[in-house]
Amino acid sequence: MVPCISRLRQNPLKATEINLLKFLKQPNQFVIPIYQRTYSWTLKQCQQLWSDVVKIAEDADNSGHFVGSIVYIEAGLYQVASVPQLLVIDGQQRLTTITLLLTALGRAISAAGDQASINRRKLGNYYLFNAEEEGDDRYKLLLTQGDRETFIRIIEERELPKEPSKRILENFEFFEAQIRKSNIDLDKLYEGLGKLLIVNIALDRDRDNPQLIFESLNSTGLDLSQADLIRNYVLMGLPTKKQEAIYKNAWYPMEESFEGADQAGQFDRFIRDFLTLKSRSGAIPNIRDVYNSFKTYIDRQKGTPVETLMAEVYRYSKYYVRLAFGQEEDPDIRKALGDINILRVDVAYPFLLEVYEDYSEGTLDKAAFIQVLRLVESYVFRRAICGIPTNSMNKTFATLSREIDKEHYLESLRLALVRMESYKRFPTDQEFSQEFVVKDIYNFRNRLYLLRKLENHNRPKELADPDNYSIEHILPQTPNLSEPWQVALGEQWQEVQAKYLHTIGNLTLTGYNSEYSDRPFPEKRDMPGGFKVSPLFLNQGLGQLEQWNEATIQQRSEQLLGLALQIWGYPEVVVEHEGLEAESALSQVFLDEETLEAAKVYAQEVVDLIGYDKVEHILAITSRKDKSISINLGQWLVLRFCRHGDGLRAMFAIDSGSTTVLKDVVMEELEAFSPRWSGDRKIHLVTIAWDSQTQLPESFMEAWRSAIRYAYQVFKGCVASSYKNYHQPALAEALVAETHKSRHAEYLQGEIGELFEALRKRILNLDPEVREEFKKLYIAYKTSTNFVDVVPQRSKLRLSLNMRFSEVNDPKGLCRDVTDVGRWGNGDVEIGLSSPEQLDDVMALVRQAFEKHSDLLDVA
């Protein structure tokens, strides 16, 4: 690696240019710290080095060739030894590779009878060994655990270990082969090596920050992966013993588990998924920037020992390996995971990592775990059949766990999936059925998965593998169907063929595809190996049919659809408290109108802080227990009123950064929130005696508001929290003084009310980040800021787009320029919406404003 000169000049480093062989000849030992990646140069980098050395060896006018830098911490700073030890921060790849080349040269010199200008013994004593030392001190270069033994045995010409380091051995053999094949003069080769120059950069541990220096380096060989940077960041700077313990107990086993599986890329993806899981907001790091995201995560865990953090990362990495690499030991779970991976649903991994943790901790038993996996499989497969775009699923799965009540795991997950709408939706049986029977299955990406699942359903043993069969079109693909086929299909045979050819009703599996060819159906049925004697489930019933035509194709489609509805089931949810009467529930808690009105002030404040969106919103107002009214945001209870005898108690979630907010409050109970939800915030649930005269200090109220705002950030984009359908819109409307209906009730009725509901649903479905706020004069929809405001009127909805009139693309002339015209709302573009037929055109204009302000949010 070559340092970024502009950055290194800002540091008081000892940087000098020096001849590489002279540098190696000094009585030092280069130690590669355990936090450095293992040796990773490939033949490509070795070929480049070999070409450079040969070129300068044969060029008498070339006195030197720069090959990069060696950055290390100076001798004596880490430990005292008989040989000064230099801890290499950067440069191990080129040091190791050049040492392998010197070793190959030494063997070639020996094989030639030591006729070169330097003999093998001197070459070894100068550049490979500290000749007067013993033990590990004898070696000029000590590699990390995974490479050390192979490297030492090669330079000492000893028998290799049973499982040698692949790159070390491969590259050494490459240099040996190049020396033999090229017939290069060995003196010339040694002379070429003697022209190599490096920048020698010595760090002072007391003044220089090795991690910052490490980050400022550019690579001339293999770029460091995000995983390499993370490993160095975690371990560099720790005491040696702590480095060794963490490396041995967490990092090295983790590296081994990713070995041979696109290690760098898969590890980076694991870290991204781990950070997504740990993000309370559901933020998904860019795969190219997981290092910086990981640094931010670690920095936020102040007070948590590094050993604890890395033990957690290691634990989740084991789940990831089981998920992604098929290494789950339990055969039933492995089978379910295999189906998910065939569907290529790695976007679900952040959610599944947490589910795996819950299973490992006993929160979920095996049967429930498999049910969760099958729900994910059904969700993804049904969406694929229905052609719903997949680009939103990463956000869906990033936040899905926040909607799960872990005391009612499956119930809450089913409800969360059922409540999803629009582009997030779980297709219903009706939608799935409509698409399944008409979809082009033959050209469907997951066609073999589909046929395998249908074939093997309820078959625990002797499973059929579609890879061993061909996909058979019962009605042939040939455009020129034979006369028997035309007769069987009727006069409209071409239309029938075009309509049903690639659909599920006309497809099956067979080992006799070439024998079947384009034969008429009766021949395919009765021939040796025909449908009548086929052992495959998919062919059952075909042997009893007289003809294959539109009616029988439809009949078979419906039969297979019935099976598909069982395999990829829709979540079953329980609806409770349907008959709850809001007034009755309120009267059990609030014994008089004065107390109820006082309570409404607090309920209204919750709504004002986050907005109100009925069941679909994260806010849920429930009556799950007798004489109790609760307001939840996601999985958080933020406010509850409950009656105990003649007394009334109130429970408030507060963000108590300091305990001063509680000094003037008489508490009955103080309960800490789980870190799972509160993260690094100090969130508590405070219970106090309450009545209509209770005065809470402003510091307490602000701590409560802070908790509400934080809960909104954690759960925004989720649906209502209750694990069953406990949310009561009627109760909410009775308790909350002003909702979107009451604030604009005069106009949001009848056809305009229905039109507004259709419009707001489509606006909110633009993105999970879209927020709805009911203002006194208009209804605002915003991301970074308002992008559209809606003013309800008697005969229409008036929309204000937050754009300059010159920016809008309005091919149908629907927009009006209201620049410098006094209007409620933001922006210079106005649209009138008076009928459902205009919705598509109006939404195309709204999307322009949304995209403009979403772009601003991304830039910010």
PAMARSE-345007 format. One record per residue (C-alpha): x negated, y, z; residue in three letters. Coordinates in steps of 0.1 Angstrom, whole numbers, padded with zeros to 4 digits, always signed. Layout:
// residues N
XYZALA...
END
This chain:
// residues 860
+0000+0000+0000MET-0011+0035-0008VAL-0003+0062+0018PRO+0019+0092+0007CYS-0010+0117+0007ILE+0012+0147+0015SER+0026+0130+0046ARG-0007+0115+0058LEU-0024+0149+0056ARG+0000+0161+0082GLN-0015+0136+0107ASN-0050+0138+0122PRO-0061+0104+0108LEU-0095+0091+0102LYS-0092+0083+0064ALA-0123+0076+0044THR-0130+0059+0010GLU-0153+0029+0013ILE-0165-0001-0007ASN-0142-0031+0002LEU-0170-0057+0005LEU-0190-0033+0028LYS-0160-0028+0049PHE-0154-0066+0052LEU-0191-0072+0060LYS-0189-0052+0092GLN-0186-0073+0124PRO-0149-0069+0129ASN-0119-0091+0131GLN-0087-0081+0112PHE-0056-0093+0132VAL-0022-0093+0115ILE+0003-0086+0142PRO+0032-0110+0147ILE+0057-0084+0137TYR+0042-0082+0101GLN+0059-0102+0074ARG+0042-0134+0064THR+0020-0134+0033TYR+0042-0128+0003SER+0022-0119-0028TRP+0033-0139-0058THR+0013-0150-0088LEU+0023-0118-0106LYS+0004-0097-0081GLN-0025-0121-0081CYS-0027-0120-0119GLN-0029-0082-0117GLN-0057-0083-0092LEU-0076-0109-0112TRP-0072-0088-0144SER-0085-0057-0126ASP-0115-0074-0112VAL-0124-0090-0145VAL-0120-0057-0163LYS-0143-0037-0140ILE-0168-0067-0139ALA-0172-0064-0176GLU-0173-0026-0177ASP-0208-0015-0168ALA-0198+0022-0169ASP-0171+0016-0143ASN-0186+0022-0108SER-0154+0017-0087GLY-0118+0007-0088HIS-0093+0018-0061PHE-0071-0011-0048VAL-0052+0006-0020GLY-0055+0013+0017SER-0062-0006+0049ILE-0044+0010+0079VAL-0053-0003+0113TYR-0055+0006+0150ILE-0091+0011+0160GLU-0111-0014+0181ALA-0106-0014+0218GLY-0072+0001+0219LEU-0052-0031+0223TYR-0076-0055+0239GLN-0112-0061+0246VAL-0130-0089+0227ALA-0165-0099+0218SER-0157-0090+0182VAL-0140-0056+0177PRO-0104-0064+0167GLN-0086-0042+0142LEU-0048-0045+0143LEU-0036-0042+0107VAL-0006-0019+0102ILE-0008-0020+0064ASP-0030-0039+0040GLY-0026-0076+0050GLN-0014-0086+0015GLN-0045-0073-0003ARG-0069-0084+0025LEU-0055-0119+0024THR-0055-0121-0014THR-0091-0108-0018ILE-0103-0133+0009THR-0087-0161-0011LEU-0105-0149-0042LEU-0138-0147-0023LEU-0132-0183-0010THR-0125-0196-0045ALA-0156-0178-0058LEU-0177-0194-0029GLY-0165-0229-0039ARG-0173-0222-0076ALA-0208-0210-0066ILE-0214-0242-0046SER-0201-0264-0074ALA-0226-0247-0098ALA-0255-0255-0074GLY-0257-0221-0057ASP-0274-0206-0088GLN-0257-0172-0084ALA-0272-0141-0069SER-0254-0149-0036ILE-0250-0184-0022ASN-0219-0197-0007ARG-0232-0196+0029ARG-0240-0160+0027LYS-0208-0151+0010LEU-0189-0169+0039GLY-0210-0153+0066ASN-0206-0118+0051TYR-0169-0118+0043TYR-0151-0148+0058LEU-0166-0155+0091PHE-0183-0138+0121ASN-0211-0163+0120ALA-0222-0160+0157GLU-0188-0163+0172GLU-0166-0193+0182GLU-0129-0201+0184GLY-0106-0176+0168ASP-0132-0149+0170ASP-0151-0167+0143ARG-0127-0156+0115TYR-0128-0122+0099LYS-0091-0124+0092LEU-0064-0138+0115LEU-0029-0142+0098LEU+0005-0146+0115THR+0018-0178+0128GLN+0034-0191+0096GLY+0003-0187+0074ASP-0027-0190+0098ARG-0033-0227+0098GLU-0032-0231+0060THR-0054-0201+0055PHE-0081-0213+0080ILE-0082-0248+0065ARG-0087-0234+0030ILE-0116-0211+0039ILE-0132-0239+0059GLU-0124-0264+0031GLU-0106-0288+0055ARG-0076-0311+0049GLU-0044-0290+0045LEU-0015-0293+0070PRO+0015-0315+0061LYS+0036-0284+0053GLU+0012-0258+0040PRO+0021-0222+0035SER+0033-0222-0001LYS+0021-0187-0012ARG-0013-0191+0004ILE-0020-0224-0013LEU-0004-0214-0046GLU-0024-0182-0049ASN-0057-0199-0039PHE-0052-0226-0065GLU-0045-0198-0090PHE-0078-0181-0084PHE-0097-0215-0086GLU-0080-0222-0119ALA-0087-0188-0133GLN-0124-0191-0125ILE-0126-0225-0142ARG-0106-0215-0173LYS-0122-0181-0179SER-0158-0194-0177ASN-0166-0160-0163ILE-0202-0154-0151ASP-0200-0158-0114LEU-0225-0130-0108ASP-0203-0108-0129LYS-0173-0117-0109LEU-0191-0110-0077TYR-0202-0077-0092GLU-0166-0069-0100GLY-0155-0076-0065LEU-0183-0053-0053GLY-0167-0024-0072LYS-0134-0025-0053LEU-0127+0006-0032LEU-0102+0012-0005ILE-0091+0040+0017VAL-0100+0031+0053ASN-0074+0046+0077ILE-0081+0042+0114ALA-0052+0052+0137LEU-0056+0065+0173ASP-0031+0048+0195ARG-0029+0078+0218ASP-0022+0104+0190ARG-0008+0086+0160ASP+0026+0069+0157ASN+0020+0036+0139PRO+0057+0033+0130GLN+0059+0067+0113LEU+0027+0060+0094ILE+0040+0026+0084PHE+0072+0042+0070GLU+0053+0068+0050SER+0035+0042+0029LEU+0043+0033-0008ASN+0038-0002-0021SER+0014-0011-0050THR+0022-0048-0046GLY+0055-0061-0032LEU+0079-0036-0017ASP+0088-0042+0019LEU+0123-0055+0023SER+0147-0039+0048GLN+0141-0069+0070ALA+0103-0063+0070ASP+0109-0027+0081LEU+0133-0038+0108ILE+0109-0064+0122ARG+0081-0038+0124ASN+0104-0012+0140TYR+0116-0036+0167VAL+0082-0051+0176LEU+0056-0024+0168MET+0046-0005+0199GLY+0058-0031+0224LEU+0032-0047+0247PRO+0016-0077+0231THR+0032-0103+0254LYS+0066-0088+0248LYS+0060-0089+0211GLN+0050-0125+0213GLU+0081-0135+0234ALA+0106-0117+0211ILE+0089-0131+0180TYR+0088-0166+0193LYS+0123-0167+0208ASN+0142-0147+0182ALA+0125-0134+0151TRP+0105-0164+0139TYR+0134-0189+0144PRO+0156-0164+0125MET+0131-0161+0096GLU+0129-0199+0094GLU+0166-0202+0092SER+0167-0179+0061PHE+0137-0196+0045GLU+0144-0207+0009GLY+0176-0188+0005ALA+0166-0155-0012ASP+0152-0147+0023GLN+0148-0109+0019ALA+0181-0104+0002GLY+0202-0126+0024GLN+0186-0113+0056PHE+0194-0077+0045ASP+0230-0087+0038ARG+0232-0103+0073PHE+0219-0071+0089ILE+0244-0051+0069ARG+0273-0074+0080ASP+0260-0073+0117PHE+0260-0035+0117LEU+0294-0034+0101THR+0307-0056+0128LEU+0291-0035+0155LYS+0304-0002+0140SER+0335+0008+0159ARG+0346+0029+0129SER+0341+0000+0104GLY+0314+0019+0086ALA+0296-0004+0060ILE+0259+0005+0055PRO+0245+0007+0021ASN+0226-0025+0014ILE+0195-0005+0004ARG+0196+0015+0036ASP+0202-0011+0064VAL+0169-0003+0079TYR+0178+0033+0088ASN+0213+0021+0099SER+0197-0005+0121PHE+0174+0022+0136LYS+0204+0043+0144THR+0222+0014+0160TYR+0191+0005+0182ILE+0186+0041+0192ASP+0222+0042+0204ARG+0217+0012+0227GLN+0197+0032+0252LYS+0191+0013+0284GLY+0196-0021+0268THR+0164-0042+0267PRO+0150-0050+0233VAL+0150-0087+0243GLU+0188-0085+0249THR+0194-0067+0216LEU+0173-0091+0196MET+0189-0121+0213ALA+0222-0109+0201GLU+0210-0103+0165VAL+0195-0139+0166TYR+0228-0153+0179ARG+0248-0137+0151TYR+0222-0147+0125SER+0230-0183+0134LYS+0266-0178+0127TYR+0257-0161+0094TYR+0235-0191+0084VAL+0264-0215+0091ARG+0288-0193+0071LEU+0267-0185+0041ALA+0244-0216+0038PHE+0269-0244+0046GLY+0250-0254+0078GLN+0280-0258+0101GLU+0277-0292+0118GLU+0314-0298+0123ASP+0327-0313+0091PRO+0362-0298+0094ASP+0349-0263+0099ILE+0323-0268+0072ARG+0350-0278+0048LYS+0371-0247+0055ALA+0340-0225+0052LEU+0331-0242+0019GLY+0365-0232+0004ASP+0360-0196+0015ILE+0325-0195+0000ASN+0338-0209-0033ILE+0361-0179-0035LEU+0330-0157-0030ARG+0345-0138-0001VAL+0312-0126+0015ASP+0330-0093+0021VAL+0348-0111+0049ALA+0316-0120+0067TYR+0317-0091+0092PRO+0351-0103+0104PHE+0341-0139+0103LEU+0310-0133+0123LEU+0331-0120+0152GLU+0355-0149+0148VAL+0325-0172+0150TYR+0314-0155+0182GLU+0349-0159+0197ASP+0349-0195+0188TYR+0315-0201+0203SER+0325-0183+0235GLU+0356-0204+0238GLY+0381-0176+0231THR+0393-0197+0201LEU+0395-0234+0200ASP+0385-0254+0169LYS+0420-0258+0156ALA+0427-0220+0159ALA+0393-0212+0143PHE+0402-0233+0113ILE+0436-0216+0111GLN+0419-0182+0110VAL+0396-0194+0082LEU+0426-0208+0063ARG+0445-0175+0067LEU+0415-0157+0052VAL+0413-0182+0024GLU+0451-0178+0016SER+0448-0140+0018TYR+0420-0139-0007VAL+0434-0166-0031PHE+0469-0152-0032ARG+0455-0117-0040ARG+0434-0133-0068ALA+0464-0150-0083ILE+0484-0118-0082CYS+0455-0098-0098GLY+0451-0073-0068ILE+0418-0055-0071PRO+0391-0067-0047THR+0373-0034-0042ASN+0392-0026-0010SER+0387-0059+0008MET+0353-0049+0023ASN+0371-0021+0043LYS+0400-0044+0051THR+0377-0070+0067PHE+0354-0044+0083ALA+0383-0033+0105THR+0405-0064+0108LEU+0391-0075+0141SER+0403-0043+0157ARG+0439-0053+0151GLU+0435-0086+0170ILE+0448-0090+0205ASP+0424-0117+0216LYS+0448-0130+0242GLU+0472-0137+0213HIS+0446-0143+0186TYR+0465-0160+0158LEU+0498-0142+0164GLU+0481-0108+0162SER+0461-0117+0132LEU+0492-0130+0113ARG+0510-0098+0121LEU+0481-0076+0110ALA+0480-0094+0077LEU+0517-0093+0071VAL+0518-0056+0079ARG+0493-0047+0052MET+0508-0028+0023GLU+0499-0017-0012SER+0464-0026-0023TYR+0457-0043+0011LYS+0488-0065+0010ARG+0491-0102+0016PHE+0513-0113-0014PRO+0546-0127-0002THR+0559-0161-0014ASP+0581-0143-0039GLN+0552-0123-0055GLU+0528-0153-0054PHE+0554-0176-0069SER+0561-0152-0098GLN+0525-0150-0107GLU+0514-0185-0100PHE+0536-0202-0127VAL+0527-0177-0155VAL+0490-0169-0148LYS+0463-0180-0173ASP+0448-0205-0150ILE+0425-0220-0176TYR+0405-0187-0178ASN+0408-0181-0141PHE+0375-0178-0124ARG+0385-0202-0096ASN+0403-0227-0117ARG+0383-0257-0105LEU+0388-0247-0069TYR+0425-0244-0075LEU+0428-0278-0092LEU+0406-0295-0065ARG+0428-0281-0037LYS+0460-0293-0055LEU+0445-0327-0062GLU+0432-0334-0027ASN+0459-0319-0006HIS+0469-0343+0022ASN+0442-0367+0011ARG+0417-0370+0040PRO+0395-0395+0023LYS+0384-0405-0013GLU+0385-0369-0024LEU+0384-0362-0061ALA+0357-0339-0074ASP+0369-0318-0105PRO+0333-0316-0116ASP+0336-0353-0125ASN+0365-0346-0148TYR+0375-0323-0177SER+0404-0299-0177ILE+0431-0313-0200GLU+0457-0293-0218HIS+0486-0316-0220ILE+0501-0295-0248LEU+0469-0292-0270PRO+0451-0259-0277GLN+0449-0264-0314THR+0469-0237-0333PRO+0480-0262-0359ASN+0500-0286-0338LEU+0509-0319-0354SER+0544-0326-0365GLU+0553-0348-0334PRO+0543-0319-0312TRP+0563-0294-0332GLN+0594-0316-0330VAL+0589-0321-0292ALA+0587-0283-0286LEU+0615-0273-0310GLY+0618-0246-0336GLU+0601-0220-0314GLN+0571-0242-0308TRP+0545-0214-0315GLN+0561-0192-0289GLU+0563-0221-0264VAL+0526-0229-0270GLN+0515-0193-0266ALA+0535-0189-0234LYS+0526-0220-0215TYR+0493-0232-0230LEU+0470-0221-0202HIS+0494-0221-0173THR+0493-0244-0143ILE+0523-0265-0156GLY+0503-0275-0187ASN+0469-0282-0171LEU+0456-0314-0154THR+0424-0333-0148LEU+0412-0363-0168THR+0382-0384-0176GLY+0395-0391-0210TYR+0396-0357-0226ASN+0379-0367-0258SER+0401-0398-0262GLU+0433-0377-0256TYR+0423-0352-0282SER+0454-0337-0298ASP+0474-0369-0297ARG+0512-0367-0292PRO+0523-0369-0256PHE+0536-0405-0257PRO+0502-0417-0269GLU+0484-0397-0241LYS+0508-0413-0217ARG+0506-0449-0228ASP+0470-0453-0241MET+0443-0471-0220PRO+0434-0446-0193GLY+0465-0426-0201GLY+0487-0406-0177PHE+0508-0437-0169LYS+0478-0454-0152VAL+0459-0424-0140SER+0450-0425-0102PRO+0449-0387-0100LEU+0476-0370-0080PHE+0479-0342-0106LEU+0490-0369-0132ASN+0517-0385-0110GLN+0550-0383-0127GLY+0536-0377-0162LEU+0538-0414-0169GLY+0576-0415-0164GLN+0583-0386-0188LEU+0596-0393-0223GLU+0585-0359-0238GLN+0564-0329-0230TRP+0583-0297-0238ASN+0592-0263-0223GLU+0616-0278-0198ALA+0591-0304-0184THR+0563-0278-0183ILE+0586-0255-0162GLN+0596-0284-0140GLN+0559-0294-0133ARG+0550-0257-0127SER+0577-0256-0099GLU+0565-0288-0084GLN+0529-0276-0082LEU+0541-0242-0070LEU+0558-0259-0040GLY+0525-0276-0032LEU+0506-0243-0036ALA+0529-0226-0012LEU+0520-0252+0014GLN+0482-0250+0008ILE+0480-0212+0006TRP+0506-0204+0031GLY+0520-0170+0041TYR+0516-0160+0078PRO+0545-0168+0100GLU+0553-0140+0125VAL+0576-0138+0154VAL+0600-0108+0157VAL+0609-0101+0193GLU+0629-0074+0211HIS+0650-0067+0180GLU+0680-0059+0202GLY+0662-0034+0225LEU+0683-0003+0232GLU+0660+0027+0235ALA+0682+0046+0259GLU+0685+0016+0282SER+0647+0011+0282ALA+0641+0048+0290LEU+0667+0049+0318SER+0650+0020+0335GLN+0618+0040+0338VAL+0629+0076+0340PHE+0658+0080+0365LEU+0667+0115+0356ASP+0666+0138+0325GLU+0641+0161+0341GLU+0615+0133+0345THR+0621+0121+0310LEU+0617+0156+0295GLU+0584+0160+0315ALA+0572+0126+0301ALA+0580+0136+0266LYS+0555+0165+0268VAL+0527+0139+0272TYR+0541+0116+0245ALA+0543+0145+0221GLN+0507+0154+0228GLU+0495+0120+0216VAL+0515+0123+0184VAL+0503+0159+0178ASP+0467+0148+0182LEU+0468+0119+0157ILE+0500+0124+0136GLY+0530+0100+0134TYR+0536+0072+0109ASP+0562+0048+0122LYS+0552+0011+0124VAL+0525+0014+0098GLU+0505+0039+0119HIS+0481+0028+0146ILE+0504+0043+0172LEU+0529+0020+0188ALA+0554+0029+0214ILE+0566-0003+0232THR+0586-0017+0260SER+0569-0050+0265ARG+0577-0052+0302LYS+0608-0043+0322ASP+0607-0007+0335LYS+0576+0001+0315SER+0571+0024+0284ILE+0536+0022+0267SER+0519+0042+0240ILE+0491+0023+0223ASN+0466+0033+0197LEU+0452+0002+0181GLY+0442-0021+0210GLN+0441+0008+0234TRP+0467+0017+0259LEU+0464+0054+0261VAL+0495+0063+0281LEU+0520+0042+0302ARG+0548+0051+0325PHE+0560+0023+0347CYS+0584+0022+0376ARG+0577+0004+0409HIS+0606+0006+0432GLY+0615+0042+0437ASP+0581+0054+0425GLY+0568+0062+0390LEU+0533+0056+0380ARG+0514+0069+0350ALA+0483+0053+0334MET+0460+0074+0313PHE+0430+0063+0292ALA+0402+0089+0298ILE+0368+0095+0283ASP+0349+0101+0316SER+0315+0112+0305GLY+0311+0123+0341SER+0332+0115+0372THR+0339+0152+0377THR+0372+0149+0358VAL+0385+0127+0386LEU+0376+0148+0417LYS+0409+0166+0418ASP+0430+0136+0409VAL+0445+0111+0435VAL+0440+0077+0419MET+0457+0045+0427GLU+0434+0025+0404GLU+0404+0030+0381LEU+0397+0003+0355GLU+0369+0003+0329ALA+0376-0004+0293PHE+0357-0033+0276SER+0326-0022+0258PRO+0340-0042+0228ARG+0363-0012+0223TRP+0347+0017+0240SER+0311+0012+0227GLY+0288+0036+0245ASP+0317+0058+0257ARG+0327+0056+0294LYS+0364+0049+0289ILE+0386+0042+0320HIS+0422+0035+0326LEU+0434+0057+0355VAL+0466+0049+0374THR+0482+0078+0394ILE+0515+0085+0411ALA+0535+0107+0388TRP+0566+0127+0388ASP+0580+0157+0369SER+0561+0181+0391GLN+0527+0165+0387THR+0500+0189+0377GLN+0469+0174+0362LEU+0437+0195+0360PRO+0426+0207+0325GLU+0393+0187+0328SER+0414+0155+0333PHE+0437+0164+0304MET+0407+0171+0281GLU+0392+0137+0291ALA+0425+0121+0281TRP+0426+0140+0248ARG+0390+0129+0241SER+0399+0093+0246ALA+0429+0096+0223ILE+0408+0113+0196ARG+0381+0086+0200TYR+0407+0058+0198ALA+0420+0073+0166TYR+0385+0072+0151GLN+0381+0036+0162VAL+0415+0024+0149PHE+0424+0047+0120LYS+0433+0026+0090GLY+0447-0002+0112CYS+0484-0010+0116VAL+0503-0008+0149ALA+0486-0027+0177SER+0512-0049+0193SER+0505-0086+0187TYR+0542-0092+0180LYS+0568-0068+0166ASN+0571-0050+0199TYR+0567-0015+0184HIS+0601+0003+0186GLN+0606+0031+0162PRO+0639+0040+0179ALA+0622+0042+0212LEU+0595+0064+0197ALA+0620+0088+0183GLU+0638+0090+0216ALA+0606+0096+0236LEU+0588+0119+0212VAL+0604+0154+0210ALA+0592+0161+0174GLU+0585+0135+0148THR+0582+0140+0111HIS+0619+0134+0108LYS+0629+0160+0135SER+0604+0186+0122ARG+0617+0185+0087HIS+0650+0168+0093ALA+0671+0194+0076GLU+0656+0185+0042TYR+0643+0149+0046LEU+0677+0133+0042GLN+0694+0114+0014GLY+0677+0112-0020GLU+0650+0138-0010ILE+0642+0118+0021GLY+0638+0086+0001GLU+0617+0104-0025LEU+0595+0117+0003PHE+0590+0082+0018GLU+0580+0069-0016ALA+0556+0098-0021LEU+0539+0097+0013ARG+0534+0059+0011LYS+0516+0062-0022ARG+0495+0091-0009ILE+0485+0072+0023LEU+0476+0042+0002ASN+0450+0062-0018LEU+0424+0054+0009ASP+0423+0043+0046PRO+0406+0077+0053GLU+0437+0097+0043VAL+0454+0113+0073ARG+0489+0127+0076GLU+0497+0157+0098GLU+0532+0172+0102PHE+0528+0209+0105LYS+0555+0233+0114LYS+0560+0245+0078LEU+0546+0217+0057TYR+0532+0181+0058ILE+0494+0179+0052ALA+0474+0150+0037TYR+0437+0152+0042LYS+0403+0136+0041THR+0375+0161+0046SER+0402+0188+0044THR+0438+0191+0031ASN+0439+0179-0005PHE+0477+0181-0009VAL+0504+0197+0012ASP+0541+0189+0009VAL+0569+0214+0016VAL+0604+0197+0018PRO+0632+0217+0002GLN+0669+0210-0004ARG+0666+0198-0040SER+0629+0189-0043LYS+0595+0185-0028LEU+0571+0213-0034ARG+0534+0201-0035LEU+0504+0223-0032SER+0471+0208-0046LEU+0440+0222-0030ASN+0423+0230-0063MET+0416+0259-0085ARG+0442+0260-0113PHE+0413+0259-0139SER+0401+0226-0124GLU+0433+0206-0128VAL+0439+0183-0158ASN+0476+0186-0165ASP+0485+0172-0200PRO+0522+0173-0193LYS+0523+0209-0180GLY+0538+0200-0146LEU+0516+0224-0126CYS+0522+0261-0118ARG+0494+0286-0112ASP+0501+0302-0078VAL+0467+0319-0074THR+0471+0350-0051ASP+0508+0341-0046VAL+0519+0337-0010GLY+0528+0301-0004ARG+0528+0276+0025TRP+0501+0251+0019GLY+0466+0252+0005ASN+0454+0256-0030GLY+0462+0274-0063ASP+0482+0245-0079VAL+0519+0239-0073GLU+0540+0210-0085ILE+0577+0203-0080GLY+0589+0167-0075LEU+0626+0161-0077SER+0631+0125-0090SER+0614+0091-0087PRO+0607+0091-0124GLU+0581+0118-0119GLN+0561+0100-0092LEU+0535+0084-0115ASP+0527+0117-0132ASP+0526+0136-0099VAL+0504+0110-0083MET+0479+0113-0112ALA+0476+0150-0103LEU+0474+0143-0065VAL+0446+0118-0072ARG+0426+0146-0088GLN+0427+0167-0057ALA+0420+0136-0035PHE+0390+0127-0055GLU+0376+0162-0054LYS+0377+0163-0016HIS+0366+0127-0012SER+0335+0137-0033ASP+0329+0166-0009LEU+0332+0142+0020LEU+0306+0118+0005ASP+0282+0147-0001VAL+0286+0159+0035ALA
END
